[in-house]
């Protein structure tokens, strides 16, 4: 199971459990002060307030599993399982004693006690056991399968962001500016004329010292 699947499943189960508590779990018909009988519907939130709180906590834990680092599963996994177990117990208590759990709703709505009330238990209390049991299984799955999840923590990405920003604002290295070769100085007309008089080529840029014709060794007389 991937991190995304675990988070979506946790949100689906806890959200379903919360919506179930908005339905009427118990219907009671009680005598009123006028001598007639009134029908009162007690929702899951009225019959079992703990189930509502546990569904909200499981929803928050599922969201935290997807927003924080991989180590958060060590907390959110057991927490989701405990929320499912608590909701399961609360649902079973409503099934075993519906009149006792509807008493507060009856007293609030009719201003009389629940004595002599006709109690009809709806299916929603039993249906709430399904997402509760699945939350119990989801908790250990997050704890065990989360070992293979890739670390995609928002906080770890933010920690690496300053390095990228520093590289982006780092000064660029100085670029070498090509230097154009200086143009040779204009030749002196008098020097050119003197070179032509000596029989030298004024366009030859070679060093006269390297001219083999000026080598003193060539002017030495041959040995006998």
N, C-alpha and C positions, 0 to 999 in steps of 0.2 A: 504494500500500500504506500503510495506516495504521500508527501506532505499535503499537497493540494486535496487529494481524496479524503485524507483524514480530517482536514479542516472543514471541507464541505459536508462530510457526513456528520461531524459534530454539530455544525450549525443546523443541519436539517433535523436531526433528532431532538436537540434542545429546543429549537423553534417549534417543532411539532408538539412537544410536551407542553410548552407554554400556551400554544393555541388551544390545546385540549382543555386546559384549566379554565378557559373562557366559556366553555360550554356548560350546560346544566347537567350536573352529575346526579342530583337528588331532587325529586319532586315530592313535596309534602302537602297534604290536605289537612288543614287544622280548623277548629271552630274559632270564629271571630267573636267580638264583643256584641255584635248585633244578633247573635243566635244562629247565623249562617255558617258556612264553611268556605274557607279561602284556600286557594292553591298557591303554593310558594315554591319557586325553583331556586335551588342552591347551586351556584356554580362550583367548579373545581377550586377556584381561588377562595371561596367561602368555606367549602367543606374541608379543604386541605391547603392552607396558606403556605405550608412548608414546600409543597410541590412547586409553587410558583417561584419561590426564592431559589430553589435548587435548579430549576430550569434556566433561570437568569445566570446563575453562577456557571453552569455548564456551557452556556452560550459564550460567556466572556472567556472562559478557559479555552474554548475552541478557537476563538479569534486570536488569543495570545499565542497559541500554538503556531499560527501562520505568520505572525508578525515578528517574532523574536528568534533568537538563535536556536540551534538544535538542542542545546542543553535544557531549554525550557520544558521539553517533554517530560523531564524527570519530576516536574511539579504538576504540569497540566494533565498528564496522563492519569496519575492517581486521583487528582481532583475530579476529573470527569467521571471516573469510576465511582467515587464516593457520592457524587451528586446523583448518579443513576441508582445506586443502592438506596439512598435516602428517599428518592421519589418512588421507588418500588415499594418500600416499606409503608410509605404514606398512602399509596394507592390500596395496598392490602388492608390497612387499618380502616379505610373508608368502606371497603367491601364487607368487612366483618362487623362494622358498627355504623351503618349509615345514619341512624337516628341520632346518635350522639354527635356525629360530625355536622349534622344539619341543624342542631339545636340552636346554635348562635344565629344562623340565618333566619330561622323561624321566629326567634324572639325579637330580632331586629325588625322584621317585616310586619309581624302581627301583634307585637307587644304582649304575647302570651307564651307560656311554656309549651314545649313540644308534647305534653301529656295528651294522649288520645289522638295524636296525629297519625294519619295514614301515610306511610313512607313508601315511595316507589323509587327504586334505584335504577338509574339509567345505565347505558352501556359504556359511558365515557370513562368511568372509574376503572373499568377493566381494560379499556383500550389504552389508558395511560401506562399500563404495565409494559406494553410493547416497546416504546421508545426508552423507557427506563431501563429495561433489561439490555437493550442494545447499547446504551451508554456504558453500562457495566462492562460489556465486552470491548467497547471502543477504547476505554482507558488503558488496559494492558496492551492492546494492539499499538497504540501510540508509543507506549513506553518501550516496547520490544522492537517494533519495525522502524522506529525513528532512528535507530543506529545507522541505517543506510541512507538517511536523508542528506542531501547536499546542503552545506551551510550557505544560506542566502540571507543572512541577517542584515537588516537595514542599518544597524549600528556598525557592523563591520564594513559595509560599503561606505558609510560616512567617514570611518576612520581612515580608509584608503583614499578618500577624495582629496585631502590636503596635499598629498604627494603629487597628484595629477595637476592640482592648481599651481603648485610651486614650479613644476616643469613648464607649465604654460606661460608663467610670468618670468621665467628665467631669461636673462639677457642673451641675445643672439651673439655668437662669436663674431669677432671682427673679420670682415672680408678683405682679402688682399686686393688692393686697387692697382690695376696694371698701370705701369709708368711707361709712357711713350718714350722711345729712344730719341735722344736729342739729335737734332740735325747737325751734321758736321759743319764746322765753321767754314765760312767762305774762304777759298784759297787766295793767297796774296798774289796779284798779277805779277809783281816783280819777282817773287820767289818762283813762280812758274816759268818765267822767262829765263831765270838763271839756271833752272833745272834743264830746260831744253838746250841751253848753251853748253852745259856739261855733258849732254848726250843722255840724260836720264829721262825716264818716263814719269811725268808728273802725276799720272793717274795710278801709279803703283803704290799701294799702301803698305807694302812689306817693309820690315825694319831693315835699313841698310846694313846694320851690324850683322844681320844673318845672311847677307848676300855672299855666296861662296866666292864671288869674284874679288871681294875685299879681304879674303883670308890671306894673312901674311905668309902662311906656309906655302901657298902657291907661287909666291914671288921669290922664294929661296932658290939659289942656283943648284942645279943637280950635282950630286956627289960623283967624284971620279970613280 
